[in-house]
Amino acid sequence: MKDTITANETKVKEYLADWAEWMRADNTKLGYPSKSLMLASGGSTSFEDMCETLDNTISKAIDAILEGVTISQRLAVHHYHLGAVWRSTRSNILDDYADALMAIEFGLRRRGLI
């Protein structure tokens, strides 16, 4: 693993912190939205709503990207960001985590989110 941290790697780790909060949140809520649907012409959404929407979009993208990486890479991300206990003698968790970060960065870049 390299010693220098790129700006994108820092951004990916910030996004992963948001993803961890999103993963811990109760997103089920029996299928009912937490806010009523507001029909408006002219787009009257606040800046906070736009930021929340973007955070949710990025979190869902990260979740989809993690479905496509190896199990050991996914478990390494869960270990570092969700506190899941994971041990393996077959692979190095730091290498798996670094590979997962690169996969997430690539996937977010491909989706135009970085």
C-alpha positions in Angstrom: 0.0 0.0 0.0 1.3 3.4 -0.9 2.2 6.1 1.6 0.6 9.0 -0.1 -3.1 9.5 0.0 -4.8 10.9 -3.1 -7.6 13.4 -3.0 -9.9 10.8 -4.5 -9.0 8.3 -1.8 -9.9 10.8 0.8 -13.2 11.5 -0.9 -13.9 7.7 -1.1 -13.3 7.3 2.6 -15.7 10.3 3.3 -18.3 8.6 1.1 -17.7 5.3 2.9 -18.4 7.1 6.3 -21.7 8.3 4.8 -22.4 4.8 3.5 -21.8 3.3 6.9 -24.3 5.7 8.4 -26.7 4.9 5.6 -26.2 1.1 6.3 -26.9 1.6 10.0 -30.1 3.6 9.4 -33.5 2.0 9.4 -34.3 2.2 5.7 -37.2 -0.3 5.9 -40.0 1.8 7.6 -42.6 -0.7 6.2 -42.4 0.9 2.8 -43.9 4.2 3.8 -42.0 7.4 3.1 -40.9 9.6 6.0 -42.1 12.7 4.2 -45.2 13.4 2.3 -44.9 13.8 -1.5 -44.8 17.4 -2.5 -45.7 18.3 -6.0 -44.1 21.6 -6.9 -43.4 23.3 -10.1 -40.2 25.2 -10.4 -38.1 22.9 -8.2 -38.4 24.1 -4.6 -36.0 21.7 -3.0 -33.6 23.0 -0.3 -29.9 22.7 -0.5 -30.0 20.2 2.4 -32.5 18.0 0.5 -30.2 18.0 -2.5 -27.2 17.0 -0.4 -29.2 14.3 1.3 -30.3 13.0 -2.1 -26.8 13.0 -3.4 -25.5 11.2 -0.2 -28.2 8.5 -0.7 -27.4 8.1 -4.3 -23.7 7.7 -3.5 -24.4 5.2 -0.7 -26.6 3.1 -3.0 -23.9 3.2 -5.6 -21.2 2.1 -3.1 -23.5 -0.7 -2.0 -24.0 -1.9 -5.6 -20.2 -1.6 -6.2 -19.5 -3.8 -3.2 -21.8 -6.4 -4.6 -19.4 -6.8 -7.5 -16.1 -7.1 -5.6 -14.7 -10.2 -4.0 -16.1 -11.4 -0.7 -12.8 -10.7 1.1 -12.8 -7.1 -0.2 -16.4 -6.6 0.8 -15.8 -8.1 4.2 -12.7 -5.8 4.7 -14.9 -2.7 4.0 -17.5 -4.1 6.5 -14.7 -4.7 9.0 -13.3 -1.2 8.8 -16.5 0.8 8.4 -19.3 -1.2 10.1 -17.2 -2.9 12.8 -17.9 -6.4 11.6 -15.5 -9.0 12.9 -13.6 -10.7 10.1 -10.5 -12.8 10.2 -8.9 -14.9 7.4 -5.7 -16.7 7.0 -6.1 -16.8 3.2 -5.8 -13.1 2.5 -4.4 -9.9 3.9 -7.2 -7.6 5.1 -5.2 -4.4 4.3 -4.6 -5.5 0.7 -8.3 -6.4 0.3 -9.3 -3.1 1.8 -7.0 -1.2 -0.6 -8.3 -3.1 -3.6 -11.9 -2.4 -2.5 -11.1 1.3 -2.2 -9.8 1.3 -5.7 -12.8 -0.6 -7.0 -15.2 1.9 -5.3 -13.2 4.9 -6.7 -13.4 3.3 -10.2 -17.1 2.6 -9.9 -18.0 6.0 -8.6 -15.9 7.6 -11.3 -17.6 5.5 -14.0 -21.0 6.6 -12.6 -19.9 10.3 -12.7 -20.1 10.7 -8.9 -16.4 11.6 -8.4 
